[in-house]
Amino acid sequence: MLEKGYDVDESELGNVYYPKEGIIIPGQITVRYVAYPWITCFEVEGIDIKKKAGSESEERPECSGDI
């Protein structure tokens, strides 16, 4: 993953890989294991997507159709 342009941080649950560009890490990254009635997953806090200058939209591709 490092050779593909990702950085890594350690958490209590293991490594967290995130892109080197296009994000902001204002503090510590937190990973939680959560079990909802409909899904079991990991939730990550502490990583924000950079916004374009002068825009409220996020730097990620828009969905090009209905899902």
All heavy atoms as TSV, in Angstrom:
chain	resi	resn	atom	element	x	y	z
A	1	MET	N	N	0.823	-1.197	0.000
A	1	MET	CA	C	0.000	0.000	0.000
A	1	MET	C	C	0.869	1.263	0.000
A	1	MET	O	O	0.476	2.261	-0.573
A	1	MET	CB	C	-0.925	0.004	1.213
A	1	MET	CG	C	-1.999	-1.074	1.202
A	1	MET	SD	S	-3.157	-0.957	-0.155
A	1	MET	CE	C	-4.119	0.436	0.305
A	2	LEU	N	N	2.013	1.206	0.654
A	2	LEU	CA	C	2.885	2.378	0.702
A	2	LEU	C	C	3.377	2.756	-0.693
A	2	LEU	O	O	3.445	3.940	-1.031
A	2	LEU	CB	C	4.065	2.122	1.642
A	2	LEU	CG	C	3.701	1.842	3.101
A	2	LEU	CD1	C	4.928	1.483	3.906
A	2	LEU	CD2	C	2.990	3.031	3.717
A	3	GLU	N	N	3.673	1.755	-1.524
A	3	GLU	CA	C	4.135	2.033	-2.886
A	3	GLU	C	C	3.016	2.560	-3.779
A	3	GLU	O	O	3.267	3.105	-4.853
A	3	GLU	CB	C	4.795	0.797	-3.509
A	3	GLU	CG	C	3.912	-0.413	-3.630
A	3	GLU	CD	C	3.854	-1.299	-2.385
A	3	GLU	OE1	O	4.563	-1.036	-1.402
A	3	GLU	OE2	O	3.062	-2.247	-2.409
A	4	LYS	N	N	1.765	2.429	-3.353
A	4	LYS	CA	C	0.625	2.936	-4.123
A	4	LYS	C	C	0.222	4.345	-3.703
A	4	LYS	O	O	-0.812	4.844	-4.118
A	4	LYS	CB	C	-0.572	1.992	-3.971
A	4	LYS	CG	C	-0.360	0.649	-4.621
A	4	LYS	CD	C	-1.592	-0.204	-4.509
A	4	LYS	CE	C	-1.379	-1.545	-5.190
A	4	LYS	NZ	N	-2.575	-2.386	-5.130
A	5	GLY	N	N	1.021	5.000	-2.820
A	5	GLY	CA	C	0.747	6.381	-2.431
A	5	GLY	C	C	-0.041	6.542	-1.150
A	5	GLY	O	O	-0.678	7.561	-0.948
A	6	TYR	N	N	-0.004	5.549	-0.277
A	6	TYR	CA	C	-0.722	5.620	0.990
A	6	TYR	C	C	0.258	5.753	2.153
A	6	TYR	O	O	1.385	5.278	2.084
A	6	TYR	CB	C	-1.570	4.364	1.210
A	6	TYR	CG	C	-2.778	4.287	0.319
A	6	TYR	CD1	C	-2.682	3.820	-0.984
A	6	TYR	CD2	C	-4.018	4.689	0.778
A	6	TYR	CE1	C	-3.788	3.756	-1.811
A	6	TYR	CE2	C	-5.134	4.628	-0.033
A	6	TYR	CZ	C	-5.015	4.159	-1.319
A	6	TYR	OH	O	-6.117	4.109	-2.135
A	7	ASP	N	N	-0.169	6.417	3.235
A	7	ASP	CA	C	0.544	6.443	4.501
A	7	ASP	C	C	-0.142	5.461	5.431
A	7	ASP	O	O	-1.238	4.982	5.152
A	7	ASP	CB	C	0.501	7.839	5.128
A	7	ASP	CG	C	1.616	8.740	4.606
A	7	ASP	OD1	O	2.654	8.215	4.173
A	7	ASP	OD2	O	1.441	9.966	4.652
A	8	VAL	N	N	0.481	5.187	6.565
A	8	VAL	CA	C	-0.091	4.233	7.510
A	8	VAL	C	C	0.048	4.762	8.930
A	8	VAL	O	O	1.015	5.436	9.267
A	8	VAL	CB	C	0.578	2.843	7.372
A	8	VAL	CG1	C	2.052	2.894	7.731
A	8	VAL	CG2	C	-0.130	1.797	8.195
A	9	ASP	N	N	-0.963	4.541	9.744
A	9	ASP	CA	C	-0.961	4.816	11.179
A	9	ASP	C	C	-1.396	3.544	11.884
A	9	ASP	O	O	-2.154	2.755	11.324
A	9	ASP	CB	C	-1.955	5.924	11.530
A	9	ASP	CG	C	-1.303	7.249	11.855
A	9	ASP	OD1	O	-0.083	7.265	12.087
A	9	ASP	OD2	O	-2.024	8.259	11.879
A	10	GLU	N	N	-0.941	3.364	13.107
A	10	GLU	CA	C	-1.355	2.198	13.887
A	10	GLU	C	C	-2.532	2.560	14.773
A	10	GLU	O	O	-2.625	3.666	15.272
A	10	GLU	CB	C	-0.207	1.691	14.746
A	10	GLU	CG	C	0.926	1.094	13.950
A	10	GLU	CD	C	2.015	0.526	14.837
A	10	GLU	OE1	O	1.727	0.119	15.981
A	10	GLU	OE2	O	3.160	0.497	14.383
A	11	SER	N	N	-3.453	1.621	14.952
A	11	SER	CA	C	-4.563	1.793	15.878
A	11	SER	C	C	-4.606	0.561	16.777
A	11	SER	O	O	-3.851	-0.386	16.571
A	11	SER	CB	C	-5.895	1.945	15.120
A	11	SER	OG	O	-6.344	0.696	14.658
A	12	GLU	N	N	-5.498	0.574	17.736
A	12	GLU	CA	C	-5.647	-0.585	18.619
A	12	GLU	C	C	-6.106	-1.816	17.846
A	12	GLU	O	O	-5.862	-2.940	18.257
A	12	GLU	CB	C	-6.654	-0.275	19.726
A	12	GLU	CG	C	-6.182	0.780	20.690
A	12	GLU	CD	C	-7.222	1.091	21.748
A	12	GLU	OE1	O	-8.202	0.335	21.878
A	12	GLU	OE2	O	-7.040	2.097	22.436
A	13	LEU	N	N	-6.777	-1.605	16.719
A	13	LEU	CA	C	-7.312	-2.705	15.923
A	13	LEU	C	C	-6.423	-3.092	14.747
A	13	LEU	O	O	-6.751	-3.996	14.008
A	13	LEU	CB	C	-8.706	-2.338	15.404
A	13	LEU	CG	C	-9.746	-2.055	16.488
A	13	LEU	CD1	C	-11.036	-1.567	15.863
A	13	LEU	CD2	C	-9.995	-3.281	17.321
A	14	GLY	N	N	-5.309	-2.397	14.557
A	14	GLY	CA	C	-4.417	-2.701	13.444
A	14	GLY	C	C	-4.027	-1.450	12.683
A	14	GLY	O	O	-4.240	-0.331	13.149
A	15	ASN	N	N	-3.447	-1.622	11.511
A	15	ASN	CA	C	-2.986	-0.501	10.704
A	15	ASN	C	C	-4.132	0.172	9.965
A	15	ASN	O	O	-5.066	-0.481	9.517
A	15	ASN	CB	C	-1.950	-0.970	9.693
A	15	ASN	CG	C	-0.665	-1.413	10.351
A	15	ASN	OD1	O	-0.357	-1.013	11.465
A	15	ASN	ND2	N	0.092	-2.233	9.666
A	16	VAL	N	N	-4.027	1.498	9.830
A	16	VAL	CA	C	-4.978	2.301	9.072
A	16	VAL	C	C	-4.204	2.921	7.916
A	16	VAL	O	O	-3.258	3.668	8.134
A	16	VAL	CB	C	-5.602	3.420	9.935
A	16	VAL	CG1	C	-6.541	4.281	9.103
A	16	VAL	CG2	C	-6.313	2.836	11.125
A	17	TYR	N	N	-4.566	2.584	6.685
A	17	TYR	CA	C	-3.933	3.139	5.493
A	17	TYR	C	C	-4.820	4.236	4.925
A	17	TYR	O	O	-6.031	4.077	4.846
A	17	TYR	CB	C	-3.725	2.044	4.439
A	17	TYR	CG	C	-2.719	1.007	4.857
A	17	TYR	CD1	C	-3.109	-0.117	5.572
A	17	TYR	CD2	C	-1.376	1.156	4.542
A	17	TYR	CE1	C	-2.187	-1.075	5.965
A	17	TYR	CE2	C	-0.446	0.207	4.933
A	17	TYR	CZ	C	-0.856	-0.900	5.631
A	17	TYR	OH	O	0.063	-1.838	6.032
A	18	TYR	N	N	-4.219	5.362	4.529
A	18	TYR	CA	C	-4.969	6.486	3.975
A	18	TYR	C	C	-4.122	7.157	2.903
A	18	TYR	O	O	-2.890	7.079	2.927
A	18	TYR	CB	C	-5.366	7.472	5.079
A	18	TYR	CG	C	-4.213	7.896	5.954
A	18	TYR	CD1	C	-3.430	8.994	5.613
A	18	TYR	CD2	C	-3.894	7.188	7.105
A	18	TYR	CE1	C	-2.369	9.366	6.405
A	18	TYR	CE2	C	-2.829	7.563	7.889
A	18	TYR	CZ	C	-2.067	8.658	7.551
A	18	TYR	OH	O	-1.003	9.030	8.325
A	19	PRO	N	N	-4.756	7.825	1.925
A	19	PRO	CA	C	-4.001	8.455	0.844
A	19	PRO	C	C	-3.128	9.591	1.369
A	19	PRO	O	O	-3.495	10.285	2.319
A	19	PRO	CB	C	-5.068	8.973	-0.110
A	19	PRO	CG	C	-6.331	8.962	0.655
A	19	PRO	CD	C	-6.187	7.997	1.786
A	20	LYS	N	N	-1.958	9.784	0.750
A	20	LYS	CA	C	-1.047	10.855	1.162
A	20	LYS	C	C	-1.573	12.228	0.760
A	20	LYS	O	O	-1.240	13.222	1.396
A	20	LYS	CB	C	0.335	10.645	0.535
A	20	LYS	CG	C	1.081	9.468	1.101
A	20	LYS	CD	C	2.451	9.337	0.468
A	20	LYS	CE	C	3.173	8.129	1.035
A	20	LYS	NZ	N	4.517	7.970	0.473
A	21	GLU	N	N	-2.372	12.299	-0.291
A	21	GLU	CA	C	-2.868	13.576	-0.794
A	21	GLU	C	C	-4.392	13.605	-0.777
A	21	GLU	O	O	-5.046	12.577	-0.861
A	21	GLU	CB	C	-2.365	13.803	-2.218
A	21	GLU	CG	C	-0.853	13.883	-2.303
A	21	GLU	CD	C	-0.367	14.099	-3.723
A	21	GLU	OE1	O	-1.194	14.408	-4.599
A	21	GLU	OE2	O	0.832	13.939	-3.941
A	22	GLY	N	N	-4.954	14.822	-0.650
A	22	GLY	CA	C	-6.397	15.000	-0.730
A	22	GLY	C	C	-7.137	14.868	0.587
A	22	GLY	O	O	-8.353	14.882	0.607
A	23	ILE	N	N	-6.387	14.733	1.695
A	23	ILE	CA	C	-7.036	14.612	3.005
A	23	ILE	C	C	-6.352	15.518	4.020
A	23	ILE	O	O	-5.243	15.999	3.802
A	23	ILE	CB	C	-7.006	13.160	3.528
A	23	ILE	CG1	C	-5.575	12.685	3.725
A	23	ILE	CG2	C	-7.781	12.234	2.630
A	23	ILE	CD1	C	-5.467	11.433	4.553
A	24	ILE	N	N	-7.032	15.734	5.136
A	24	ILE	CA	C	-6.506	16.498	6.271
A	24	ILE	C	C	-6.644	15.609	7.498
A	24	ILE	O	O	-7.692	14.982	7.707
A	24	ILE	CB	C	-7.310	17.788	6.490
A	24	ILE	CG1	C	-7.254	18.680	5.255
A	24	ILE	CG2	C	-6.817	18.530	7.721
A	24	ILE	CD1	C	-8.227	19.831	5.304
A	25	ILE	N	N	-5.599	15.552	8.320
A	25	ILE	CA	C	-5.652	14.799	9.571
A	25	ILE	C	C	-5.453	15.807	10.701
A	25	ILE	O	O	-4.334	16.150	11.050
A	25	ILE	CB	C	-4.583	13.695	9.610
A	25	ILE	CG1	C	-4.772	12.753	8.428
A	25	ILE	CG2	C	-4.644	12.931	10.929
A	25	ILE	CD1	C	-3.691	11.735	8.268
A	26	PRO	N	N	-6.575	16.336	11.255
A	26	PRO	CA	C	-6.471	17.389	12.261
A	26	PRO	C	C	-5.983	16.911	13.633
A	26	PRO	O	O	-5.540	17.715	14.438
A	26	PRO	CB	C	-7.895	17.938	12.354
A	26	PRO	CG	C	-8.766	16.843	11.851
A	26	PRO	CD	C	-7.942	16.043	10.886
A	27	GLY	N	N	-6.050	15.644	13.896
A	27	GLY	CA	C	-5.635	15.118	15.204
A	27	GLY	C	C	-5.275	13.662	15.079
A	27	GLY	O	O	-4.655	13.237	14.112
A	28	GLN	N	N	-5.720	12.893	16.038
A	28	GLN	CA	C	-5.435	11.457	16.041
A	28	GLN	C	C	-6.515	10.692	15.280
A	28	GLN	O	O	-7.694	11.014	15.355
A	28	GLN	CB	C	-5.376	10.961	17.480
A	28	GLN	CG	C	-4.987	9.505	17.598
A	28	GLN	CD	C	-4.845	9.077	19.050
A	28	GLN	OE1	O	-4.988	9.869	19.960
A	28	GLN	NE2	N	-4.577	7.813	19.254
A	29	ILE	N	N	-6.104	9.658	14.554
A	29	ILE	CA	C	-7.042	8.796	13.843
A	29	ILE	C	C	-7.576	7.756	14.823
A	29	ILE	O	O	-6.817	7.135	15.555
A	29	ILE	CB	C	-6.364	8.104	12.650
A	29	ILE	CG1	C	-5.881	9.152	11.642
A	29	ILE	CG2	C	-7.305	7.106	11.992
A	29	ILE	CD1	C	-5.055	8.581	10.519
A	30	THR	N	N	-8.893	7.584	14.828
A	30	THR	CA	C	-9.540	6.627	15.711
A	30	THR	C	C	-10.312	5.612	14.872
A	30	THR	O	O	-11.039	5.990	13.966
A	30	THR	CB	C	-10.536	7.335	16.655
A	30	THR	OG1	O	-9.852	8.366	17.354
A	30	THR	CG2	C	-11.135	6.376	17.655
A	31	VAL	N	N	-10.141	4.332	15.192
A	31	VAL	CA	C	-10.861	3.265	14.498
A	31	VAL	C	C	-11.682	2.501	15.529
A	31	VAL	O	O	-11.171	2.110	16.571
A	31	VAL	CB	C	-9.886	2.297	13.792
A	31	VAL	CG1	C	-10.649	1.187	13.096
A	31	VAL	CG2	C	-8.999	3.035	12.812
A	32	ARG	N	N	-12.976	2.323	15.232
A	32	ARG	CA	C	-13.861	1.574	16.130
A	32	ARG	C	C	-14.492	0.414	15.381
A	32	ARG	O	O	-14.876	0.547	14.223
A	32	ARG	CB	C	-14.985	2.479	16.649
A	32	ARG	CG	C	-14.551	3.538	17.602
A	32	ARG	CD	C	-15.736	4.316	18.164
A	32	ARG	NE	N	-16.756	4.667	17.185
A	32	ARG	CZ	C	-16.713	5.735	16.392
A	32	ARG	NH1	N	-15.695	6.547	16.435
A	32	ARG	NH2	N	-17.695	5.981	15.554
A	33	TYR	N	N	-14.620	-0.702	16.051
A	33	TYR	CA	C	-15.351	-1.859	15.528
A	33	TYR	C	C	-16.783	-1.721	16.013
A	33	TYR	O	O	-17.033	-1.623	17.213
A	33	TYR	CB	C	-14.715	-3.153	16.040
A	33	TYR	CG	C	-15.406	-4.395	15.572
A	33	TYR	CD1	C	-15.206	-4.871	14.284
A	33	TYR	CD2	C	-16.239	-5.108	16.414
A	33	TYR	CE1	C	-15.833	-6.030	13.848
A	33	TYR	CE2	C	-16.865	-6.262	15.998
A	33	TYR	CZ	C	-16.656	-6.711	14.714
A	33	TYR	OH	O	-17.278	-7.854	14.286
A	34	VAL	N	N	-17.744	-1.654	15.097
A	34	VAL	CA	C	-19.135	-1.395	15.448
A	34	VAL	C	C	-20.021	-2.491	14.877
A	34	VAL	O	O	-19.881	-2.872	13.712
A	34	VAL	CB	C	-19.588	-0.023	14.892
A	34	VAL	CG1	C	-21.008	0.281	15.304
A	34	VAL	CG2	C	-18.661	1.082	15.353
A	35	ALA	N	N	-20.948	-2.981	15.695
A	35	ALA	CA	C	-21.905	-3.992	15.241
A	35	ALA	C	C	-23.310	-3.404	15.304
A	35	ALA	O	O	-23.844	-3.162	16.378
A	35	ALA	CB	C	-21.817	-5.236	16.109
A	36	TYR	N	N	-23.856	-3.111	14.135
A	36	TYR	CA	C	-25.240	-2.667	14.016
A	36	TYR	C	C	-26.087	-3.901	13.710
A	36	TYR	O	O	-25.555	-4.922	13.283
A	36	TYR	CB	C	-25.389	-1.661	12.874
A	36	TYR	CG	C	-24.654	-0.359	13.093
A	36	TYR	CD1	C	-23.488	-0.073	12.388
A	36	TYR	CD2	C	-25.128	0.592	13.985
A	36	TYR	CE1	C	-22.818	1.128	12.568
A	36	TYR	CE2	C	-24.465	1.793	14.169
A	36	TYR	CZ	C	-23.315	2.049	13.468
A	36	TYR	OH	O	-22.657	3.235	13.655
A	37	PRO	N	N	-27.415	-3.827	13.879
A	37	PRO	CA	C	-28.255	-4.989	13.546
A	37	PRO	C	C	-28.155	-5.403	12.078
A	37	PRO	O	O	-28.322	-6.564	11.754
A	37	PRO	CB	C	-29.669	-4.512	13.876
A	37	PRO	CG	C	-29.502	-3.421	14.872
A	37	PRO	CD	C	-28.188	-2.762	14.520
A	38	TRP	N	N	-27.836	-4.459	11.175
A	38	TRP	CA	C	-27.811	-4.743	9.752
A	38	TRP	C	C	-26.401	-4.917	9.175
A	38	TRP	O	O	-26.255	-5.389	8.055
A	38	TRP	CB	C	-28.539	-3.645	8.980
A	38	TRP	CG	C	-27.954	-2.288	9.211
A	38	TRP	CD1	C	-26.972	-1.693	8.461
A	38	TRP	CD2	C	-28.264	-1.375	10.241
A	38	TRP	NE1	N	-26.651	-0.466	8.972
A	38	TRP	CE2	C	-27.444	-0.247	10.085
A	38	TRP	CE3	C	-29.161	-1.386	11.310
A	38	TRP	CZ2	C	-27.491	0.856	10.936
A	38	TRP	CZ3	C	-29.204	-0.292	12.146
A	38	TRP	CH2	C	-28.381	0.808	11.956
A	39	ILE	N	N	-25.353	-4.522	9.936
A	39	ILE	CA	C	-23.981	-4.643	9.425
A	39	ILE	C	C	-22.982	-4.552	10.569
A	39	ILE	O	O	-23.243	-3.926	11.590
A	39	ILE	CB	C	-23.678	-3.555	8.373
A	39	ILE	CG1	C	-22.379	-3.862	7.631
A	39	ILE	CG2	C	-23.611	-2.181	9.018
A	39	ILE	CD1	C	-22.140	-2.981	6.421
A	40	THR	N	N	-21.859	-5.211	10.398
A	40	THR	CA	C	-20.736	-5.099	11.317
A	40	THR	C	C	-19.596	-4.474	10.525
A	40	THR	O	O	-19.287	-4.916	9.418
A	40	THR	CB	C	-20.310	-6.482	11.835
A	40	THR	OG1	O	-21.444	-7.077	12.490
A	40	THR	CG2	C	-19.176	-6.381	12.814
A	41	CYS	N	N	-18.994	-3.393	11.084
A	41	CYS	CA	C	-17.992	-2.670	10.298
A	41	CYS	C	C	-17.006	-1.931	11.198
A	41	CYS	O	O	-17.128	-1.945	12.411
A	41	CYS	CB	C	-18.689	-1.673	9.372
A	41	CYS	SG	S	-19.625	-0.410	10.254
A	42	PHE	N	N	-16.046	-1.287	10.555
A	42	PHE	CA	C	-15.117	-0.396	11.229
A	42	PHE	C	C	-15.505	1.034	10.888
A	42	PHE	O	O	-15.823	1.337	9.739
A	42	PHE	CB	C	-13.678	-0.649	10.755
A	42	PHE	CG	C	-13.148	-1.986	11.174
A	42	PHE	CD1	C	-13.145	-3.044	10.292
A	42	PHE	CD2	C	-12.649	-2.184	12.449
A	42	PHE	CE1	C	-12.653	-4.284	10.658
A	42	PHE	CE2	C	-12.155	-3.418	12.828
A	42	PHE	CZ	C	-12.148	-4.464	11.938
A	43	GLU	N	N	-15.499	1.919	11.872
A	43	GLU	CA	C	-15.732	3.337	11.643
A	43	GLU	C	C	-14.443	4.072	11.949
A	43	GLU	O	O	-13.793	3.807	12.959
A	43	GLU	CB	C	-16.867	3.859	12.519
A	43	GLU	CG	C	-18.219	3.309	12.141
A	43	GLU	CD	C	-19.357	3.881	12.960
A	43	GLU	OE1	O	-19.110	4.549	13.988
A	43	GLU	OE2	O	-20.501	3.646	12.567
A	44	VAL	N	N	-14.068	4.984	11.070
A	44	VAL	CA	C	-12.815	5.734	11.204
A	44	VAL	C	C	-13.147	7.200	11.408
A	44	VAL	O	O	-13.937	7.775	10.667
A	44	VAL	CB	C	-11.933	5.561	9.949
A	44	VAL	CG1	C	-10.651	6.368	10.082
A	44	VAL	CG2	C	-11.625	4.094	9.709
A	45	GLU	N	N	-12.540	7.821	12.418
A	45	GLU	CA	C	-12.676	9.258	12.655
A	45	GLU	C	C	-11.290	9.864	12.661
A	45	GLU	O	O	-10.305	9.194	12.972
A	45	GLU	CB	C	-13.359	9.530	13.992
A	45	GLU	CG	C	-14.819	9.166	14.008
A	45	GLU	CD	C	-15.491	9.516	15.316
A	45	GLU	OE1	O	-14.805	9.947	16.253
A	45	GLU	OE2	O	-16.717	9.347	15.395
A	46	GLY	N	N	-11.198	11.145	12.327
A	46	GLY	CA	C	-9.928	11.845	12.357
A	46	GLY	C	C	-9.310	12.055	10.993
A	46	GLY	O	O	-8.191	12.541	10.891
A	47	ILE	N	N	-10.030	11.713	9.916
A	47	ILE	CA	C	-9.571	11.963	8.553
A	47	ILE	C	C	-10.663	12.745	7.837
A	47	ILE	O	O	-11.797	12.300	7.762
A	47	ILE	CB	C	-9.282	10.652	7.796
A	47	ILE	CG1	C	-8.174	9.867	8.489
A	47	ILE	CG2	C	-8.900	10.951	6.351
A	47	ILE	CD1	C	-7.883	8.529	7.863
A	48	ASP	N	N	-10.312	13.936	7.359
A	48	ASP	CA	C	-11.255	14.776	6.619
A	48	ASP	C	C	-10.793	14.901	5.172
A	48	ASP	O	O	-9.594	14.928	4.899
A	48	ASP	CB	C	-11.342	16.175	7.235
A	48	ASP	CG	C	-11.899	16.152	8.649
A	48	ASP	OD1	O	-12.766	15.292	8.930
A	48	ASP	OD2	O	-11.473	16.976	9.462
A	49	ILE	N	N	-11.725	15.020	4.252
A	49	ILE	CA	C	-11.410	15.217	2.842
A	49	ILE	C	C	-11.171	16.705	2.604
A	49	ILE	O	O	-11.956	17.539	3.052
A	49	ILE	CB	C	-12.558	14.706	1.949
A	49	ILE	CG1	C	-12.735	13.204	2.159
A	49	ILE	CG2	C	-12.300	15.033	0.488
A	49	ILE	CD1	C	-13.941	12.629	1.470
A	50	LYS	N	N	-10.070	17.042	1.907
A	50	LYS	CA	C	-9.794	18.437	1.582
A	50	LYS	C	C	-10.870	18.955	0.650
A	50	LYS	O	O	-11.316	18.258	-0.254
A	50	LYS	CB	C	-8.443	18.578	0.875
A	50	LYS	CG	C	-7.271	18.504	1.779
A	50	LYS	CD	C	-6.009	18.797	0.995
A	50	LYS	CE	C	-4.789	18.653	1.855
A	50	LYS	NZ	N	-3.556	18.869	1.082
A	51	LYS	N	N	-11.271	20.194	0.864
A	51	LYS	CA	C	-12.252	20.827	-0.007
A	51	LYS	C	C	-11.526	21.708	-1.001
A	51	LYS	O	O	-10.471	22.250	-0.714
A	51	LYS	CB	C	-13.236	21.638	0.822
A	51	LYS	CG	C	-14.063	20.764	1.745
A	51	LYS	CD	C	-15.079	21.551	2.503
A	51	LYS	CE	C	-15.860	20.592	3.391
A	51	LYS	NZ	N	-16.855	21.277	4.175
A	52	LYS	N	N	-12.104	21.845	-2.190
A	52	LYS	CA	C	-11.520	22.705	-3.214
A	52	LYS	C	C	-11.564	24.147	-2.740
A	52	LYS	O	O	-12.494	24.549	-2.053
A	52	LYS	CB	C	-12.286	22.565	-4.525
A	52	LYS	CG	C	-12.180	21.199	-5.147
A	52	LYS	CD	C	-12.972	21.128	-6.423
A	52	LYS	CE	C	-12.915	19.737	-7.006
A	52	LYS	NZ	N	-13.703	19.629	-8.231
A	53	ALA	N	N	-10.579	24.944	-3.122
A	53	ALA	CA	C	-10.514	26.351	-2.730
A	53	ALA	C	C	-11.748	27.087	-3.236
A	53	ALA	O	O	-12.092	27.009	-4.412
A	53	ALA	CB	C	-9.258	26.991	-3.290
A	54	GLY	N	N	-12.431	27.774	-2.335
A	54	GLY	CA	C	-13.604	28.551	-2.701
A	54	GLY	C	C	-14.838	27.733	-3.012
A	54	GLY	O	O	-15.766	28.215	-3.613
A	55	SER	N	N	-14.862	26.481	-2.581
A	55	SER	CA	C	-15.990	25.607	-2.888
A	55	SER	C	C	-16.370	24.816	-1.653
A	55	SER	O	O	-15.553	24.560	-0.793
A	55	SER	CB	C	-15.618	24.645	-4.010
A	55	SER	OG	O	-16.635	23.695	-4.199
A	56	GLU	N	N	-17.622	24.427	-1.595
A	56	GLU	CA	C	-18.071	23.590	-0.491
A	56	GLU	C	C	-18.067	22.119	-0.870
A	56	GLU	O	O	-18.326	21.272	-0.037
A	56	GLU	CB	C	-19.470	24.002	-0.051
A	56	GLU	CG	C	-19.506	25.386	0.558
A	56	GLU	CD	C	-20.886	25.729	1.090
A	56	GLU	OE1	O	-21.641	24.803	1.409
A	56	GLU	OE2	O	-21.188	26.916	1.170
A	57	SER	N	N	-17.779	21.804	-2.136
A	57	SER	CA	C	-17.791	20.408	-2.564
A	57	SER	C	C	-16.490	19.734	-2.162
A	57	SER	O	O	-15.464	20.372	-2.024
A	57	SER	CB	C	-17.992	20.307	-4.073
A	57	SER	OG	O	-16.895	20.872	-4.742
A	58	GLU	N	N	-16.534	18.436	-2.001
A	58	GLU	CA	C	-15.369	17.668	-1.609
A	58	GLU	C	C	-14.624	17.198	-2.843
A	58	GLU	O	O	-15.189	17.058	-3.919
A	58	GLU	CB	C	-15.800	16.459	-0.769
A	58	GLU	CG	C	-16.500	16.877	0.498
A	58	GLU	CD	C	-17.059	15.687	1.255
A	58	GLU	OE1	O	-17.216	14.617	0.643
A	58	GLU	OE2	O	-17.341	15.838	2.435
A	59	GLU	N	N	-13.318	16.951	-2.686
A	59	GLU	CA	C	-12.491	16.469	-3.788
A	59	GLU	C	C	-12.653	14.972	-3.951
A	59	GLU	O	O	-11.810	14.180	-3.585
A	59	GLU	CB	C	-11.020	16.782	-3.534
A	59	GLU	CG	C	-10.628	18.198	-3.776
A	59	GLU	CD	C	-9.128	18.364	-3.675
A	59	GLU	OE1	O	-8.434	17.432	-3.227
A	59	GLU	OE2	O	-8.643	19.425	-4.035
A	60	ARG	N	N	-13.778	14.549	-4.466
A	60	ARG	CA	C	-13.981	13.144	-4.793
A	60	ARG	C	C	-14.952	13.080	-5.952
A	60	ARG	O	O	-15.772	13.968	-6.133
A	60	ARG	CB	C	-14.465	12.340	-3.597
A	60	ARG	CG	C	-15.775	12.800	-3.028
A	60	ARG	CD	C	-16.143	11.914	-1.854
A	60	ARG	NE	N	-17.287	12.460	-1.179
A	60	ARG	CZ	C	-17.727	12.030	-0.039
A	60	ARG	NH1	N	-17.126	11.044	0.569
A	60	ARG	NH2	N	-18.779	12.569	0.517
A	61	PRO	N	N	-14.862	12.054	-6.748
A	61	PRO	CA	C	-15.722	11.988	-7.925
A	61	PRO	C	C	-17.194	11.903	-7.556
A	61	PRO	O	O	-17.561	11.268	-6.562
A	61	PRO	CB	C	-15.270	10.720	-8.633
A	61	PRO	CG	C	-14.347	10.024	-7.734
A	61	PRO	CD	C	-13.973	10.943	-6.625
A	62	GLU	N	N	-18.007	12.561	-8.342
A	62	GLU	CA	C	-19.450	12.503	-8.135
A	62	GLU	C	C	-19.990	11.188	-8.698
A	62	GLU	O	O	-19.436	10.622	-9.620
A	62	GLU	CB	C	-20.127	13.692	-8.837
A	62	GLU	CG	C	-19.735	15.036	-8.270
A	62	GLU	CD	C	-20.208	15.217	-6.840
A	62	GLU	OE1	O	-21.312	14.753	-6.504
A	62	GLU	OE2	O	-19.469	15.827	-6.054
A	63	CYS	N	N	-21.093	10.728	-8.171
A	63	CYS	CA	C	-21.736	9.531	-8.691
A	63	CYS	C	C	-22.367	9.882	-10.031
A	63	CYS	O	O	-23.109	10.843	-10.158
A	63	CYS	CB	C	-22.797	9.067	-7.704
A	63	CYS	SG	S	-23.611	7.554	-8.215
A	64	SER	N	N	-22.077	9.094	-11.044
A	64	SER	CA	C	-22.559	9.420	-12.389
A	64	SER	C	C	-23.885	8.768	-12.734
A	64	SER	O	O	-24.290	8.752	-13.876
A	64	SER	CB	C	-21.499	8.982	-13.409
A	64	SER	OG	O	-21.279	7.610	-13.303
A	65	GLY	N	N	-24.573	8.257	-11.768
A	65	GLY	CA	C	-25.863	7.643	-12.062
A	65	GLY	C	C	-26.545	7.167	-10.798
A	65	GLY	O	O	-26.003	7.258	-9.710
A	66	ASP	N	N	-27.738	6.687	-10.956
A	66	ASP	CA	C	-28.475	6.161	-9.803
A	66	ASP	C	C	-27.915	4.821	-9.396
A	66	ASP	O	O	-27.470	4.035	-10.221
A	66	ASP	CB	C	-29.955	6.007	-10.144
A	66	ASP	CG	C	-30.611	7.344	-10.403
A	66	ASP	OD1	O	-30.157	8.361	-9.870
A	66	ASP	OD2	O	-31.599	7.347	-11.155
A	67	ILE	N	N	-27.971	4.557	-8.130
A	67	ILE	CA	C	-27.490	3.279	-7.600
A	67	ILE	C	C	-28.673	2.436	-7.216
A	67	ILE	O	O	-29.618	2.868	-6.678
A	67	ILE	CB	C	-26.576	3.489	-6.385
A	67	ILE	CG1	C	-25.355	4.274	-6.832
A	67	ILE	CG2	C	-26.177	2.182	-5.782
A	67	ILE	CD1	C	-24.410	4.631	-5.740
